[in-house]
Amino acid sequence: MRALLQLSKRLSRTLVFSSSSYSSLTSSRTFATLTLFSPDCHGAAITTNGNVYARPWFAIQHRGVKVNAIHLRPGNVIEKSGRIFEVVDAEHKQRGRGGAILTLELRDVDSGNKQTFRFGAEEAVERVFVEERSFTCLYTEHESVYLMDLEKFEQLEVPLILFGQAAAYLKEEMKVKMQLFDGRPLSGSIPKQVTCVIKETQDHAATPRYKKAVLDNGLIIQVPTYIETGEAVVVNTEDGSFVTRANK
């Protein structure tokens, strides 16, 4: 795996997506030829001839079904007014006799801009479906993370922000999952539990049972008072809570 990590850094990146990709579709960066497959194209291949933006990615999108807005959750992808949006946040409010209103914060997948829309709870919305693929984390650099699909031997660079707060837990050789829409990464997720090393602990416990500890990734969590510096612990990445001591 170490040799693979070194080799991957020298490879021409098959898929490259950086933060600037969301603000400009006219990047001067040259890409290797990429072939995309769309379930709606009956398996037909669409080749970009060296630039992943050579053809509008949304032209081959996989459309889904109509659903009531009340069923939308963060991470879902919908189409509205000919644009593709990812649901960032959803807030449900009851208006008494006037019915429920759902306020959605949406991110335009094409531009990266965020907008807020209101929908009636029973309002029909077209949801589109995404592909989920497994990758191995190679390394992080600046504001990007480099991933490898070991089955297809494809390397992918994506912005760290696609992993949200979980990006702090990314490390070499970690197995992660990416949600992609027509080959374009929308969001990433990491295992629910990861192993970290305690770098520092608080001298005096904040409570009789727990004290603060600094992990090797810089995050601060609460650990039992018996945990000492240098120990490996299992952490819940969803809420940053201590789970147990790691197996030696």
Salt bridges, closest charged atoms under 4 A:
GLU79 OE1 - ARG63 NH1 2.14
GLU86 OE1 - ARG107 NH2 2.62
GLU91 OE2 - LYS93 NZ 3.80
ASP108 OD2 - ARG83 NE 3.21
ASP110 OD2 - ARG83 NH2 2.93
GLU132 OE1 - LYS177 NZ 3.90
ASP149 OD2 - ARG133 NH2 2.61
GLU154 OE1 - ARG133 NH2 3.19
GLU157 OE1 - ARG29 NH1 3.66
GLU172 OE1 - ARG2 NH1 2.80
GLU231 OE1 - ARG245 NE 2.63
